[in-house]
Structures are given as structure tokens and as C-alpha cells.
Amino acid sequence: MGIRRAVVGDAVAIAGVHVRSWQVGYRGRLPDAVLDSLAPDQRARRWRDTLRAADRPGLGTLVATGSDGHHVVGFAHLTPSRDADPDPSDVGEIASFYVDPQCWRLGVGRELVSANLVALTGAGCTTGTLRVLATNARAIGFHHATGWSPDGGTKPGTMAGAPVEEVRYTRPLHPADGSASP
């Protein structure tokens, strides 16, 4: 497995991981009809546009690849914080984080988190944030195990037409050495 910066040519593969992850990970949390209707080609255009627009150093989209270095098995999209943080330029957000369900519990997610933290630190961020559905026990457990903590921030909204609540998690970063604190 390897981690690299995504290129526009990865858009279809990223969209495939995105859809498969939603269909398995959000089953029971979002309407089955919505999940069953998802298709990678519906998301590929959005990912092409997202990958073309990513220009801030250290941020953008990272992909985890299989042993061939090409087959995308996970991805994370990094952005400046979308929240009203005191200094948003110091806070980087993992806005999307998905691993193909066939690769869950194989270490792909942990490697991708490590690469995300290095990228956020390299972009000058001192804090990392992400959001997770309040009902997604699997993702909550994973984020706790990789050093993230809820900071009390919540955000109600809708996802695929269903009401949801997202919980914000944070993690301090160490800019001097490019690593994250435990």
C-alpha cells in the first residue's frame, strides 16, 4: 500500500470508493433507496472538479493505493477549516475520509490518517479537525483509536435527504517535526 496526492485521473476510482463506503457504512443511517441508487459516475464529475481546484500546498486529496500503486482503496480530502475557528488558517480539516469496505481493518485507514496529519502539518496547521455522524459507532471508534477527540461542536443537517447530526473531532498537530501529538 502507498499514499500519494490524488490526480484528476483518480476521480472515477475515488468516486467508486466513496459510493461503496456510503453504501456499507451508512446502511441503517440513511435511507436504503438512496444508498442503493448511488453510482460512481454520479460523483466522478464532482471529484474531477474538486481535484482540479485543489491548489493550497499540503491540502487537497490524498489516496491510499493497493500494492500496485494505482488501485485506489481509500482517500481523504483536506481543506482549511470550514468552521468559524478563531484562526482558520491554523486549522485544517479532513473534509472527507473513506476507505473501501473490502479494506476495512487492514491498516489502510491508519496509514491514511498518518499521511493526513503530516499533510496538514506541512500546510502550517496546528490543529486538525473532522466531522463524523453521531450515529456512526464504527467511525467514532476508529477516530478515537487514532487520537481524535470530540471538542463539543455539533452540526445538524441533512445527508441524502435524511436528518443527521455531525460531531466535530480535533487533534493538535506539531508543526516543528511534522508529526501529530498522541
C-alpha positions in Angstrom: 0.0 0.0 0.0 1.1 3.5 -0.7 -0.2 7.1 -0.1 0.1 9.8 -2.7 -1.6 13.0 -3.8 -4.6 12.4 -6.0 -4.6 13.4 -9.6 -7.6 14.2 -11.8 -7.3 10.7 -13.4 -8.2 9.2 -9.9 -11.7 10.8 -9.9 -13.6 7.7 -11.0 -11.7 5.5 -8.6 -12.3 7.9 -5.7 -16.0 8.1 -6.6 -16.2 4.3 -6.5 -14.7 4.1 -3.1 -16.9 7.0 -2.0 -20.1 5.2 -3.1 -19.1 1.8 -1.8 -18.2 3.3 1.6 -21.5 5.1 1.8 -23.5 2.0 0.8 -21.9 -0.1 3.5 -21.0 2.4 6.2 -24.3 4.4 6.2 -26.7 1.5 5.8 -29.3 1.9 8.5 -28.3 5.5 9.0 -29.6 6.8 5.6 -32.5 5.5 3.5 -31.7 2.2 1.7 -33.3 3.6 -1.5 -30.9 6.5 -1.6 -27.9 4.3 -0.9 -28.9 1.7 -3.5 -29.3 4.4 -6.1 -25.8 5.8 -5.7 -23.4 5.2 -8.6 -19.7 6.3 -9.0 -20.4 8.1 -12.3 -22.7 10.4 -10.3 -19.8 11.5 -8.1 -16.9 11.3 -10.6 -17.6 14.8 -12.1 -17.6 16.4 -8.6 -14.3 14.7 -7.8 -12.8 15.8 -11.1 -13.7 19.4 -10.3 -12.5 19.0 -6.7 -9.2 17.6 -7.8 -8.7 20.4 -10.4 -9.4 23.1 -7.8 -7.1 21.8 -5.0 -4.2 24.3 -5.0 -3.2 25.1 -1.4 0.1 23.5 -0.6 -0.3 20.5 1.7 -4.0 20.3 1.2 -6.1 18.6 -1.4 -6.8 14.9 -1.8 -4.7 12.0 -0.8 -5.3 8.5 -2.0 -4.3 5.2 -0.5 -3.4 2.7 -3.2 -3.0 -1.0 -3.3 0.3 -2.7 -3.8 0.3 -1.8 -7.5 0.5 1.9 -6.6 -2.6 2.6 -8.8 -5.7 0.9 -7.4 -7.3 3.4 -5.1 -8.5 1.8 -1.8 -9.1 4.9 0.2 -9.0 8.7 0.1 -9.1 11.8 2.3 -9.9 15.3 1.2 -8.1 18.0 3.2 -9.3 21.6 3.4 -8.9 24.7 5.5 -11.4 24.5 8.3 -15.0 25.2 7.2 -15.9 26.2 10.8 -15.7 29.6 12.5 -12.4 28.8 14.2 -10.5 31.8 15.7 -7.8 31.5 13.1 -9.0 29.2 10.3 -5.5 29.3 8.6 -4.2 27.3 11.6 -6.9 24.7 11.4 -7.0 22.1 8.7 -10.0 19.8 8.2 -10.3 16.3 6.9 -13.5 17.0 5.0 -13.9 13.5 3.5 -12.3 10.3 4.7 -13.3 6.9 3.2 -11.8 3.5 2.8 -13.2 0.8 0.5 -15.2 -1.5 2.8 -13.1 -4.5 1.4 -10.1 -2.9 3.0 -11.6 -2.0 6.4 -9.5 -3.3 9.4 -6.4 -3.8 7.2 -4.5 -0.7 8.3 -5.4 1.4 5.3 -7.3 4.0 7.4 -4.5 4.3 10.0 -1.9 4.9 7.2 -4.2 7.4 5.6 -4.7 9.3 8.9 -0.9 9.4 9.4 -0.4 10.9 6.0 -3.2 13.4 6.5 -1.7 14.6 9.7 1.7 15.1 8.0 0.0 17.0 5.1 -2.0 19.2 7.5 1.2 20.0 9.5 3.1 20.7 6.2 0.3 23.2 5.3 1.0 25.1 8.5 -1.9 23.8 10.5 -1.6 23.5 14.3 -4.9 21.7 14.7 -6.7 19.1 12.6 -10.5 18.6 12.6 -13.0 16.3 11.1 -16.7 15.5 11.4 -18.4 12.2 11.9 -22.0 11.2 12.1 -23.1 11.0 15.7 -24.7 7.6 14.9 -21.6 6.0 13.2 -20.1 4.0 16.0 -17.6 2.3 13.7 -16.1 5.7 12.6 -16.3 7.1 16.1 -14.3 4.1 17.4 -11.7 4.5 14.6 -11.2 8.2 15.2 -10.8 7.7 19.0 -8.3 4.9 18.3 -6.3 7.2 16.1 -6.0 10.0 18.6 -9.0 12.3 17.8 -11.3 13.7 20.5 -14.7 15.4 20.3 -14.5 19.1 21.0 -18.2 19.6 21.8 -19.0 21.0 18.4 -22.1 19.6 16.6 -23.7 20.4 13.3 -27.3 19.3 12.5 -28.1 18.9 8.8 -29.3 16.5 6.1 -27.4 13.9 4.2 -29.1 12.3 1.2 -32.4 13.8 2.5 -32.1 12.3 6.0 -31.7 14.3 9.1 -28.2 13.8 10.7 -26.0 15.3 13.3 -22.3 15.5 12.9 -19.9 15.7 15.8 -16.6 17.6 15.4 -13.4 15.9 16.4 -10.0 17.6 16.8 -6.4 16.7 17.2 -3.4 19.0 17.9 -0.5 18.9 15.5 3.2 19.6 16.0 4.5 21.8 13.1 8.1 21.6 14.1 8.6 17.9 13.5 5.8 17.1 11.1 4.1 14.7 13.4 0.9 14.7 15.4 0.7 14.5 19.1 -0.7 11.3 20.6 
